[in-house]
Amino acid sequence: MNRKFDVVCIGNIVQDIVITGIAQDALSRDTTKGETALVTCGGDADNESVTLARLGSKTALLVKIGNDSIGNSIYASLEHEPIDRSLIIRDSAAEMMMAIVVIKEDGERSFLVKQGNSACELTANDITDEILKSTRAITIGSLFCLPLLDGEGIADVLRRAQSFGTVTICDMTYDINHIGPEAMLCVYPHVDYMVPSLEEAAYATGETDPDKIADFFLARGVKNVVLKLGGDGCFFKNASERFFTDAYEVTPVDTTGCGDNFLGGFTHGLLQGWPLKECTDFACATGSLNATGIGAHLVLKDEAHVRTFMKETPRKHLER
């Protein structure tokens, strides 16, 4: 396909304030001293777009950004990234989401979130046929956090994309708006690649075994399932292939955005035409590399950086 973009990343973007070295009982005390802090941007669509662009894919970001101080800060941070910003919608009525990302002493993180208003949310009308025709693939970041699209709205977007021969790739997040797992049943027939975490997929399917989770999605129309298993790598299944891919051995500094980096690495491999096993291997490396530093997408430099990491970092080689 000869199209303007390799991939358009659709979804949310947020202001992140990251603080490291926070003890578990921090909120029970008056004052807690952290180790480091930074102000950056995040959100699934943003993290995926930056990852893909740094890896070398022609990437556009489709989000809404306000003109308030938070929105201007977010947009300014994007000016230094190799993404195409022509699809970004600036809306003066949008009040942006902000997240305080608390990195605990074991590298795991918790979020303290200030929600944005409805004006910062994408609608189906924002995702035109012209956009869907202009790209080889779209990523949705993420199901369950797009309140004006989740359910029938995103199903229509994916259906239209597939009608133009555009590959559809979906992540999931936690059901923060409490719409229930059944809300996504209409979405699955239009998903080429579903890439949730084990915990997210368990909520959506009611299953905990990777095979049963994958079978749930496949039976409802998803063509390929890539299940992120965190520090245990990932599990892939479609109608003809089934395999695990082992993770890389790292000591996590910050796990924020690792799943988005994983999806970016996997999508980049698909766009390059790599075999699926190579795509998942590269995705595991991309996600693991991100865990070695602070921030949701600040570690990765380019594809060569991931390749070097893969050569120099041992695998876990788990018993399955």
C-alpha positions as a Markdown table, in Angstrom:
| # | Residue | x | y | z |
|---|---|---|---|---|
| 1 | Met | 0.0 | 0.0 | 0.0 |
| 2 | Asn | 1.3 | 3.4 | -0.9 |
| 3 | Arg | -0.1 | 5.7 | 1.8 |
| 4 | Lys | 0.9 | 8.8 | 3.5 |
| 5 | Phe | 1.4 | 7.2 | 6.9 |
| 6 | Asp | 2.5 | 3.8 | 8.1 |
| 7 | Val | 0.4 | 4.2 | 11.2 |
| 8 | Val | -2.0 | 6.7 | 12.9 |
| 9 | Cys | -2.1 | 6.4 | 16.7 |
| 10 | Ile | -5.6 | 7.3 | 18.0 |
| 11 | Gly | -6.6 | 8.0 | 21.5 |
| 12 | Asn | -5.6 | 10.0 | 24.5 |
| 13 | Ile | -2.7 | 12.1 | 25.6 |
| 14 | Val | -2.0 | 13.3 | 29.2 |
| 15 | Gln | 0.4 | 15.4 | 31.2 |
| 16 | Asp | 2.6 | 13.2 | 33.3 |
| 17 | Ile | 4.4 | 14.3 | 36.5 |
| 18 | Val | 6.7 | 11.4 | 37.4 |
| 19 | Ile | 8.1 | 11.0 | 40.9 |
| 20 | Thr | 10.4 | 8.1 | 41.8 |
| 21 | Gly | 11.4 | 6.3 | 45.1 |
| 22 | Ile | 8.0 | 6.6 | 46.8 |
| 23 | Ala | 7.3 | 4.2 | 49.7 |
| 24 | Gln | 4.0 | 2.2 | 49.7 |
| 25 | Asp | 2.7 | 4.1 | 52.7 |
| 26 | Ala | 3.4 | 7.6 | 51.3 |
| 27 | Leu | -0.3 | 8.7 | 51.4 |
| 28 | Ser | -0.6 | 8.0 | 55.1 |
| 29 | Arg | 2.2 | 10.5 | 55.9 |
| 30 | Asp | 2.2 | 14.3 | 55.8 |
| 31 | Thr | 5.4 | 14.5 | 53.7 |
| 32 | Thr | 7.3 | 12.0 | 51.7 |
| 33 | Lys | 10.6 | 12.7 | 50.0 |
| 34 | Gly | 11.1 | 11.3 | 46.5 |
| 35 | Glu | 14.3 | 10.7 | 44.6 |
| 36 | Thr | 13.7 | 12.2 | 41.1 |
| 37 | Ala | 10.9 | 14.0 | 39.3 |
| 38 | Leu | 10.1 | 15.0 | 35.8 |
| 39 | Val | 7.3 | 16.6 | 33.8 |
| 40 | Thr | 6.5 | 14.9 | 30.5 |
| 41 | Cys | 3.6 | 13.7 | 28.5 |
| 42 | Gly | 2.1 | 10.3 | 28.3 |
| 43 | Gly | -1.1 | 8.4 | 27.5 |
| 44 | Asp | -1.4 | 5.3 | 25.4 |
| 45 | Ala | -1.7 | 7.0 | 22.0 |
| 46 | Asp | 1.2 | 9.4 | 22.7 |
| 47 | Asn | 3.5 | 6.6 | 24.0 |
| 48 | Glu | 2.7 | 4.4 | 21.0 |
| 49 | Ser | 3.2 | 7.2 | 18.5 |
| 50 | Val | 6.6 | 8.3 | 19.9 |
| 51 | Thr | 7.8 | 4.7 | 20.1 |
| 52 | Leu | 6.8 | 3.9 | 16.5 |
| 53 | Ala | 8.3 | 7.2 | 15.2 |
| 54 | Arg | 11.6 | 6.6 | 16.9 |
| 55 | Leu | 11.7 | 3.1 | 15.5 |
| 56 | Gly | 11.4 | 4.6 | 12.0 |
| 57 | Ser | 7.7 | 4.1 | 11.1 |
| 58 | Lys | 6.0 | 7.1 | 9.5 |
| 59 | Thr | 3.6 | 7.9 | 12.3 |
| 60 | Ala | 0.9 | 10.4 | 12.9 |
| 61 | Leu | -0.8 | 11.2 | 16.2 |
| 62 | Leu | -4.6 | 11.8 | 16.4 |
| 63 | Val | -5.6 | 13.3 | 19.7 |
| 64 | Lys | -7.3 | 16.4 | 21.1 |
| 65 | Ile | -5.1 | 18.9 | 23.0 |
| 66 | Gly | -6.4 | 22.0 | 24.7 |
| 67 | Asn | -5.0 | 25.5 | 24.6 |
| 68 | Asp | -4.6 | 25.8 | 28.3 |
| 69 | Ser | -1.2 | 25.8 | 30.1 |
| 70 | Ile | -1.3 | 21.9 | 30.4 |
| 71 | Gly | -2.2 | 21.6 | 26.7 |
| 72 | Asn | 0.5 | 24.0 | 25.6 |
| 73 | Ser | 3.0 | 22.1 | 27.7 |
| 74 | Ile | 2.0 | 18.8 | 26.1 |
| 75 | Tyr | 2.1 | 20.1 | 22.6 |
| 76 | Ala | 5.5 | 21.7 | 23.1 |
| 77 | Ser | 6.9 | 18.3 | 24.2 |
| 78 | Leu | 5.7 | 16.8 | 20.9 |
| 79 | Glu | 7.6 | 19.3 | 18.8 |
| 80 | His | 10.8 | 17.5 | 19.7 |
| 81 | Glu | 9.6 | 14.1 | 18.5 |
| 82 | Pro | 9.7 | 12.7 | 14.9 |
| 83 | Ile | 5.9 | 12.3 | 14.7 |
| 84 | Asp | 3.5 | 14.0 | 12.2 |
| 85 | Arg | 1.4 | 16.4 | 14.2 |
| 86 | Ser | -0.9 | 17.5 | 11.3 |
| 87 | Leu | -3.9 | 15.4 | 12.6 |
| 88 | Ile | -3.7 | 16.8 | 16.2 |
| 89 | Ile | -6.9 | 18.7 | 17.1 |
| 90 | Arg | -6.4 | 21.9 | 19.2 |
| 91 | Asp | -9.6 | 22.8 | 21.0 |
| 92 | Ser | -9.8 | 25.8 | 23.3 |
| 93 | Ala | -12.6 | 24.1 | 25.2 |
| 94 | Ala | -10.5 | 21.1 | 26.1 |
| 95 | Glu | -9.3 | 20.7 | 29.7 |
| 96 | Met | -6.5 | 18.2 | 29.7 |
| 97 | Met | -6.0 | 15.1 | 31.8 |
| 98 | Met | -3.1 | 15.2 | 34.2 |
| 99 | Ala | -1.5 | 12.2 | 36.0 |
| 100 | Ile | 0.9 | 12.1 | 38.9 |
| 101 | Val | 2.9 | 8.9 | 38.3 |
| 102 | Val | 4.2 | 7.5 | 41.6 |
| 103 | Ile | 7.1 | 5.1 | 41.0 |
| 104 | Lys | 7.5 | 2.8 | 44.0 |
| 105 | Glu | 10.7 | 1.4 | 45.3 |
| 106 | Asp | 10.2 | -1.9 | 43.3 |
| 107 | Gly | 9.7 | 0.0 | 40.0 |
| 108 | Glu | 6.0 | -0.6 | 39.9 |
| 109 | Arg | 3.8 | 2.5 | 39.6 |
| 110 | Ser | 0.5 | 4.0 | 40.7 |
| 111 | Phe | -1.4 | 6.8 | 39.1 |
| 112 | Leu | -3.1 | 9.8 | 40.7 |
| 113 | Val | -5.3 | 11.1 | 37.9 |
| 114 | Lys | -7.1 | 14.4 | 37.3 |
| 115 | Gln | -9.6 | 13.7 | 34.5 |
| 116 | Gly | -10.0 | 16.0 | 31.5 |
| 117 | Asn | -13.4 | 17.2 | 30.3 |
| 118 | Ser | -15.5 | 15.9 | 27.4 |
| 119 | Ala | -14.0 | 18.4 | 25.0 |
| 120 | Cys | -10.6 | 16.6 | 25.1 |
| 121 | Glu | -12.2 | 13.3 | 24.0 |
| 122 | Leu | -12.2 | 12.2 | 20.4 |
| 123 | Thr | -15.5 | 11.5 | 18.7 |
| 124 | Ala | -16.2 | 9.3 | 15.6 |
| 125 | Asn | -16.5 | 12.5 | 13.5 |
| 126 | Asp | -12.9 | 13.4 | 14.3 |
| 127 | Ile | -11.7 | 10.1 | 12.7 |
| 128 | Thr | -12.7 | 10.7 | 9.1 |
| 129 | Asp | -12.6 | 8.3 | 6.1 |
| 130 | Glu | -9.8 | 10.4 | 4.6 |
| 131 | Ile | -7.6 | 9.7 | 7.7 |
| 132 | Leu | -8.4 | 6.0 | 7.7 |
| 133 | Lys | -7.5 | 5.8 | 3.9 |
| 134 | Ser | -4.2 | 7.7 | 4.5 |
| 135 | Thr | -2.5 | 5.0 | 6.6 |
| 136 | Arg | -1.5 | 1.4 | 6.5 |
| 137 | Ala | -2.5 | 0.8 | 10.1 |
| 138 | Ile | -4.2 | 2.4 | 13.0 |
| 139 | Thr | -3.6 | 1.8 | 16.7 |
| 140 | Ile | -6.4 | 2.5 | 19.3 |
| 141 | Gly | -5.0 | 3.5 | 22.7 |
| 142 | Ser | -7.0 | 2.3 | 24.4 |
| 143 | Leu | -10.4 | 0.5 | 24.6 |
| 144 | Phe | -12.3 | 1.3 | 27.8 |
| 145 | Cys | -10.8 | 4.8 | 28.1 |
| 146 | Leu | -12.5 | 6.6 | 25.1 |
| 147 | Pro | -15.8 | 7.6 | 26.6 |
| 148 | Leu | -17.3 | 9.2 | 23.5 |
| 149 | Leu | -16.2 | 6.2 | 21.3 |
| 150 | Asp | -16.1 | 3.0 | 23.4 |
| 151 | Gly | -18.5 | 0.4 | 22.1 |
| 152 | Glu | -20.4 | 1.2 | 18.9 |
| 153 | Gly | -18.4 | 4.3 | 18.1 |
| 154 | Ile | -15.0 | 2.6 | 18.0 |
| 155 | Ala | -16.6 | -0.4 | 16.3 |
| 156 | Asp | -17.6 | 1.9 | 13.4 |
| 157 | Val | -14.1 | 3.4 | 13.2 |
| 158 | Leu | -12.5 | 0.0 | 13.0 |
| 159 | Arg | -15.1 | -1.3 | 10.5 |
| 160 | Arg | -14.5 | 1.7 | 8.2 |
| 161 | Ala | -10.7 | 1.2 | 8.5 |
| 162 | Gln | -10.9 | -2.4 | 7.5 |
| 163 | Ser | -13.1 | -1.5 | 4.5 |
| 164 | Phe | -10.1 | 0.5 | 3.2 |
| 165 | Gly | -7.6 | -2.3 | 3.8 |
| 166 | Thr | -6.2 | -0.6 | 6.9 |
| 167 | Val | -4.9 | -2.9 | 9.6 |
| 168 | Thr | -6.6 | -2.4 | 13.0 |
| 169 | Ile | -4.6 | -2.8 | 16.3 |
| 170 | Cys | -6.2 | -2.3 | 19.7 |
| 171 | Asp | -4.9 | -2.1 | 23.2 |
| 172 | Met | -7.0 | -2.1 | 26.3 |
| 173 | Thr | -6.9 | -0.4 | 29.7 |
| 174 | Tyr | -8.9 | -0.7 | 32.9 |
| 175 | Asp | -12.6 | 0.1 | 32.7 |
| 176 | Ile | -12.3 | 3.5 | 34.5 |
| 177 | Asn | -15.7 | 4.6 | 33.2 |
| 178 | His | -17.4 | 1.3 | 34.4 |
| 179 | Ile | -19.1 | 0.5 | 31.1 |
| 180 | Gly | -18.8 | -3.2 | 31.6 |
| 181 | Pro | -17.0 | -5.8 | 29.5 |
| 182 | Glu | -20.0 | -6.5 | 27.3 |
| 183 | Ala | -19.6 | -3.0 | 25.8 |
| 184 | Met | -16.8 | -4.2 | 23.6 |
| 185 | Leu | -18.5 | -7.2 | 22.1 |
| 186 | Cys | -19.4 | -5.2 | 19.1 |
| 187 | Val | -15.8 | -4.1 | 18.6 |
| 188 | Tyr | -14.1 | -7.5 | 18.4 |
| 189 | Pro | -15.2 | -8.5 | 14.8 |
| 190 | His | -13.3 | -5.5 | 13.5 |
| 191 | Val | -10.0 | -6.0 | 15.3 |
| 192 | Asp | -7.0 | -7.5 | 13.4 |
| 193 | Tyr | -4.7 | -7.5 | 16.4 |
| 194 | Met | -5.8 | -7.3 | 20.0 |
| 195 | Val | -2.9 | -6.5 | 22.4 |
| 196 | Pro | -4.1 | -6.3 | 26.0 |
| 197 | Ser | -2.3 | -7.1 | 29.2 |
| 198 | Leu | -3.3 | -10.3 | 31.0 |
| 199 | Glu | -5.1 | -8.4 | 33.7 |
| 200 | Glu | -7.0 | -6.2 | 31.2 |
| 201 | Ala | -8.0 | -9.2 | 29.1 |
| 202 | Ala | -9.1 | -11.2 | 32.2 |
| 203 | Tyr | -11.6 | -8.4 | 32.9 |
| 204 | Ala | -12.9 | -8.3 | 29.4 |
| 205 | Thr | -13.2 | -12.1 | 29.0 |
| 206 | Gly | -13.8 | -13.5 | 32.5 |
| 207 | Glu | -10.9 | -15.9 | 31.9 |
| 208 | Thr | -7.3 | -16.0 | 33.4 |
| 209 | Asp | -5.7 | -18.7 | 31.3 |
| 210 | Pro | -3.9 | -17.3 | 28.2 |
| 211 | Asp | -5.4 | -19.9 | 25.8 |
| 212 | Lys | -8.9 | -19.4 | 27.1 |
| 213 | Ile | -8.5 | -15.6 | 26.9 |
| 214 | Ala | -7.3 | -15.9 | 23.3 |
| 215 | Asp | -10.0 | -18.3 | 22.4 |
| 216 | Phe | -12.7 | -15.9 | 23.8 |
| 217 | Phe | -11.4 | -13.1 | 21.5 |
| 218 | Leu | -10.9 | -15.3 | 18.5 |
| 219 | Ala | -14.4 | -16.8 | 18.8 |
| 220 | Arg | -15.8 | -13.3 | 18.7 |
| 221 | Gly | -14.1 | -12.1 | 15.6 |
| 222 | Val | -10.6 | -10.9 | 16.6 |
| 223 | Lys | -8.1 | -12.3 | 14.0 |
| 224 | Asn | -4.9 | -12.3 | 16.2 |
| 225 | Val | -4.4 | -12.0 | 20.0 |
| 226 | Val | -1.1 | -10.8 | 21.5 |
| 227 | Leu | -1.4 | -11.1 | 25.3 |
| 228 | Lys | 1.1 | -9.0 | 27.3 |
| 229 | Leu | 2.4 | -11.0 | 30.3 |
| 230 | Gly | 4.6 | -8.2 | 31.8 |
| 231 | Gly | 7.8 | -9.7 | 33.1 |
| 232 | Asp | 6.9 | -13.1 | 31.6 |
| 233 | Gly | 6.9 | -11.9 | 28.0 |
| 234 | Cys | 3.8 | -12.5 | 25.8 |
| 235 | Phe | 1.5 | -15.1 | 24.3 |
| 236 | Phe | 0.4 | -15.1 | 20.7 |
| 237 | Lys | -2.5 | -17.0 | 19.2 |
| 238 | Asn | -4.5 | -17.0 | 16.0 |
| 239 | Ala | -6.3 | -19.6 | 13.9 |
| 240 | Ser | -3.1 | -21.3 | 12.9 |
| 241 | Glu | -0.3 | -20.3 | 15.3 |
| 242 | Arg | 0.2 | -20.4 | 19.0 |
| 243 | Phe | 3.4 | -19.6 | 21.0 |
| 244 | Phe | 4.9 | -17.9 | 24.0 |
| 245 | Thr | 7.8 | -15.3 | 23.7 |
| 246 | Asp | 10.1 | -15.0 | 26.7 |
| 247 | Ala | 10.9 | -11.6 | 28.3 |
| 248 | Tyr | 14.3 | -10.1 | 28.7 |
| 249 | Glu | 16.0 | -10.0 | 32.1 |
| 250 | Val | 16.0 | -6.4 | 33.4 |
| 251 | Thr | 15.7 | -4.8 | 36.8 |
| 252 | Pro | 12.7 | -2.4 | 36.4 |
| 253 | Val | 13.3 | 1.2 | 37.2 |
| 254 | Asp | 9.8 | 2.4 | 36.0 |
| 255 | Thr | 7.2 | 0.2 | 34.3 |
| 256 | Thr | 5.1 | 3.1 | 33.1 |
| 257 | Gly | 4.4 | 2.8 | 29.3 |
| 258 | Cys | 6.0 | -0.5 | 28.9 |
| 259 | Gly | 2.9 | -2.0 | 27.4 |
| 260 | Asp | 2.6 | 0.9 | 25.0 |
| 261 | Asn | 6.2 | 0.5 | 23.9 |
| 262 | Phe | 5.5 | -3.2 | 23.5 |
| 263 | Leu | 2.6 | -2.4 | 21.2 |
| 264 | Gly | 4.8 | 0.1 | 19.3 |
| 265 | Gly | 7.5 | -2.5 | 18.8 |
| 266 | Phe | 5.0 | -5.2 | 17.6 |
| 267 | Thr | 3.3 | -2.8 | 15.2 |
| 268 | His | 6.6 | -1.6 | 13.8 |
| 269 | Gly | 7.5 | -5.3 | 13.1 |
| 270 | Leu | 4.2 | -5.9 | 11.3 |
| 271 | Leu | 4.7 | -2.9 | 9.1 |
| 272 | Gln | 8.1 | -4.2 | 8.2 |
| 273 | Gly | 6.7 | -7.5 | 7.2 |
| 274 | Trp | 8.5 | -9.5 | 9.8 |
| 275 | Pro | 7.3 | -13.0 | 10.8 |
| 276 | Leu | 5.0 | -12.9 | 13.8 |
| 277 | Lys | 7.5 | -14.6 | 16.2 |
| 278 | Glu | 10.1 | -11.9 | 15.3 |
| 279 | Cys | 7.5 | -9.2 | 15.9 |
| 280 | Thr | 6.7 | -10.5 | 19.4 |
| 281 | Asp | 10.4 | -10.9 | 20.2 |
| 282 | Phe | 11.1 | -7.3 | 19.2 |
| 283 | Ala | 8.0 | -6.1 | 21.1 |
| 284 | Cys | 9.2 | -7.8 | 24.3 |
| 285 | Ala | 12.6 | -6.2 | 23.9 |
| 286 | Thr | 11.1 | -2.7 | 23.3 |
| 287 | Gly | 8.9 | -3.0 | 26.3 |
| 288 | Ser | 11.7 | -4.3 | 28.5 |
| 289 | Leu | 14.1 | -1.6 | 27.4 |
| 290 | Asn | 11.6 | 1.1 | 28.4 |
| 291 | Ala | 11.5 | -0.3 | 31.9 |
| 292 | Thr | 15.3 | 0.5 | 32.4 |
| 293 | Gly | 14.7 | 4.2 | 32.8 |
| 294 | Ile | 12.2 | 6.8 | 33.9 |
| 295 | Gly | 9.2 | 7.9 | 31.9 |
| 296 | Ala | 6.6 | 6.3 | 29.6 |
| 297 | His | 8.6 | 6.7 | 26.4 |
| 298 | Leu | 11.9 | 8.4 | 27.2 |
| 299 | Val | 14.4 | 5.5 | 27.0 |
| 300 | Leu | 14.1 | 4.3 | 23.5 |
| 301 | Lys | 16.3 | 6.0 | 20.8 |
| 302 | Asp | 15.8 | 4.0 | 17.6 |
| 303 | Glu | 15.6 | 0.5 | 16.2 |
| 304 | Ala | 19.3 | 0.0 | 16.5 |
| 305 | His | 19.0 | 0.7 | 20.2 |
| 306 | Val | 16.5 | -2.1 | 20.6 |
| 307 | Arg | 18.7 | -4.5 | 18.5 |
| 308 | Thr | 21.7 | -3.8 | 20.7 |
| 309 | Phe | 19.6 | -4.4 | 23.8 |
| 310 | Met | 18.5 | -7.7 | 22.4 |
| 311 | Lys | 22.1 | -8.8 | 21.8 |
| 312 | Glu | 23.3 | -7.7 | 25.2 |
| 313 | Thr | 20.4 | -8.7 | 27.5 |
| 314 | Pro | 19.7 | -12.4 | 28.5 |
| 315 | Arg | 16.3 | -14.0 | 28.2 |
| 316 | Lys | 14.3 | -15.4 | 31.1 |
| 317 | His | 13.6 | -18.8 | 29.4 |
| 318 | Leu | 10.6 | -19.6 | 31.5 |
| 319 | Glu | 9.0 | -23.1 | 31.8 |
| 320 | Arg | 5.6 | -22.9 | 30.2 |
